[in-house]
Amino acid sequence: MNKPFCLSALVLAGLLAPPLGPARAQQGTGLRQELVAVQVRPNVSMTYLGLVGTAKPAAAVILMAGGNGVLGLGHRASIGTDLRLNFLIRSRELFARQGLYAAALDVASDLEDGMDGVYRLSTQHAKEIGQVIADLKGRLGVPVWLVGTSSSSISAVNAAARLPVGGLPSPDGIVTASNQTVLTPYCGRTVYDAPLAAIRAPVFLVSHRDDGCACSPGSAAAGGRLIAALAGASSKEHRIFTGGLTPLSGPCQARAPHGFFGIEERVVKVIADWIKAR
């Protein structure tokens, strides 16, 4: 039986910025939520909205939205942009119910307009993510995984390839969904712009067979090519899902096969099981 797990208050220590408020119980959910700011550069922070159950989590997952990455957290424990519908962000409670600490990560505080592919591929961005990994490892004492989808699949592979650096830790593994593998005018960069062969961590790729976004085909061929490029990964697998609800958005948006619309619970359980088995 798991011993009760108590989140500490947001203590100002090491990389943490001043506390934004205590962990709060989510009424009727059995989960606890907290808002944490991590200083990543002088006068610049990244904020995440953490969600966790009462038992100590098996691991932490840093959930990174696609698009421009802006969640609009600021100093409030709510997501204030359309990216609240992003597959990973809207599924954060499902991750927490699988025994994981789910951290929905906002962009750095000086990036009001968000990130493009160039920034997602930068060493600076990798270091920022490394600061958040260090914070979660220090606070929770559990493995920390990066989970990206669509354009944030670029952030995940870039950070995994460049970390550890400057004393910052690498992720214990990464999961990427709806991988941005094809260069189009709509998506100006792909995961292949990152040094994929440098990744040593476990990698789990997730796709939807019917993903209609030209940037992220869900075929076995597309996944196989990416698996082959991850030559140094300690373990790797590509899983293709099917099914879901009738799309309510465009093919590259959240409420379509690209965002695993209607099969979120099934996909999250498979991801969580894969993480917990490592």
N, C-alpha and C positions, 0 to 999 in steps of 0.2 A: 504494500500500500504506500502511495506517495505521501510524504509528509507535507503539511500545509506550507505553501510558499507565500511569503509576505514581501511585497514590493516595498523597498525603502522609499522614503520621501525623496524628492528630486534634490539630492544633496549636491552642493557645489564642491566638486572634487575633480582634480585632474583636468579633463577636457570639457567638463560640463560648464555651460553658461549658467547664470543665476536661475534659480528654480522658477518655473512658470506656474506651479501649482501642485497639489498633492494628487496621488493616484486616486481615481474616483471609481466607485462601483457603477457599472452600467445596469440600471434598474431593470430587473426581470431577466437578465441575460446570464447571470452567474460569472460575468467577466469584469475585469478591472481595466480602466483606461487611464493613460497618463500622457502628458505632453512634455517632451524633453528637447532641449536645445543643446547642441554640441558645437563648441567653437571650433571652426575648421581653418580659419585664417584670422589675422588681427581684425577685430571688429566685424567679423563675418561668422554666421552660424548656420547650421542646418538643423531643422526641427523635424522630429518624427512623432507621430501619434501611435503610441504603443497600446496593444490590447493583449490581455493574458488571462488565463483562468486562475484558480486558487492554488493549484499544484505547481511545483517547480516545472518549468517547461523543458521539453527534451532538447530543444534548440530554439534559436531566434532566427526569424526570416526578415530580411530587409526588403520590403515590397516597394518597387520603383515603378511609377507610372510611365506610360509611353507619352506620345505627344511632346509638349515642351516641358513636362515634368512638374509643372506648378500645381501644388495642392492648395495654396493660399491659407496655410495654417496660421501664420503670424503668431499671436498670443492667445489663440482660441483653440479649444479642443474639438474643432469641427472642420471639415474640408469645404472650402469656399469656392471651388471651381468646378467646371464640367468634368474634370478628371476624377471626380468622386464616382463616376460610372465606370471608370477603367476596370478591366477584369480583376486585376490584383487588388485594387483599392476597395472595390465594392465587395470583394470576397474576404476581407481581412478577418471578419468574425469567424468565417469557416476555418481559416488557418488556426486561429486561437482555439477553436473547439477541437482541433486535432492535436492539442497539447503543445503548441508552439507559441512563442512570443512573436506576435505580428507587429512589425514596425513599419507604418506607412510613411515613407520618407519624402519630404519636400525638397525643393532645390535650395541652393545656397542663398542666403538672405540678400545678397547684392545682385541677384539675377532676376529682377522683377519680370522680365519678358521671357524667362525660361531658358532652356538649353536647345542648341541645335546639335547636329551630328558631330561637328568639329569639336565642340566642347565636351560631348560625351566621350570622345576618343582621347581627351587630353590627360596628361599626367596629373595636372591639378585636380581634375574631377576624380581621378582614381585616389588621390591622397585624401580628398574630402570624404569619400566613402570609407577609406581606411580609418579616418578619425571616428566615424560612426561605428564601425566594426569594433574598434578599441573600446569605445564607450560601452557597448552592449556586452562585450566579453568581460569587462571590468565589473559591470554592475550585476550581471546575471550569472556569470561563471558557466556558460553553456556554449556549444558550437554556434557559429553565426554563418548563415547562408545568405547569398544574394539571390533575389528572384526578380527577373526583369521580363517585360513583355513588349512586343513590337519595338519601338525605338529604344526603349530602356534595355532591351537585350544587348544593345551596343554598350551601354554603361556597365552591365554585368560582366561581359567578357573582357572589356577594357580594364576594369578594376582587377579582375582575377589574373589577368596577364601581367599587370604592372606591379601588383603588391606581392610580397612585402617590400616596402621602400621606406627609408628614413625612420626606421623603428616602428612603422605602422604594420599591423598584422594583415595577412591575406585572409580571404573568406575560407571557411572550411569546405565550401562547395558552392556551386551555382546552379540555378534552374533558369532556363530561358524558354519563354513561350512566344508563339507567333513570331519566330525569329526573322529579323530583317536581313534577308540574304540576297535580295535582288536590287540592283541599283536602278532607280527610276527617277524621273523629275520630281515626283512626290516625296520620295525618301532619298535624300542626298548622300547618305552614307549607309554602309552595311556592316555587319559583324566582321566581314573579311578585311575591313580596314584596321582591325585590331590585330596584335601579334598573337594569334590564337595558339600557335605551337608552344608558346611560353606558359600556357595554363597547365598547372600540375594538379589542381583540385578535381574532385568528381564533378561531372557535368551531366545534367538531365535536361534533354530537349523535349519540348511539348508542342505539338501542332494539332490543328484541326484539318481533317481531310478536305473540307469544303471551304477553307479560307479563301475568300475571293479577292483579297488584297494582293496586288501585283508585287508588293515589296516582300511578302512573307508566304510563299507557297507552302502548303502543308503536305506535300508529296513525300513519299519514301525517298525519291531521288534527291530532293533538296536536303532532306535530313541526312541522308547518307554522305553527301558531299561535305556537310558541316562536321559530321562525326569524323570523317577522314582528316579534316583540317585540324582537329583537336588532338594532334598526335601525342602530346605529352600528358593528357588528362589521366589521372589515376584510375578512373572508371568513367564510362560514358554510355548513354542510352538515348534513343529517340523513340518517343511514344506518340502515336497518332490517334486522335479521338474522332468520333463521329456523333451525329445527332444534335439535338438542341431545339430551340424555339425558332419560330419564324422571325427573321431579322427585323429589327426596328430602327436600324441605322445603316449607314453606308458600309461598303465591304471592308474598309480599313478602320472602322470605328468599333466601339465597345460592344454594342448590342447586335452582334452578328457572329458568325462562326469565328472570325478573327479574335473576338473576345470571349469565345466559348459560352455564348449566350444560351442559357437554359441547361447547361451541364456543369455549372460551376462547382457544385458539391462533389461530383464524381472526379473532376479534374484535380481539385484541391486535395482530396483524399489520396489520390495516386501520388501527387507530389509529396505530401506529408509522409506517406509510407516510405517513399524512396529516400527521403532525407533521414528519417529515423532508423532506417536499415543500415546507414553508413556509420 
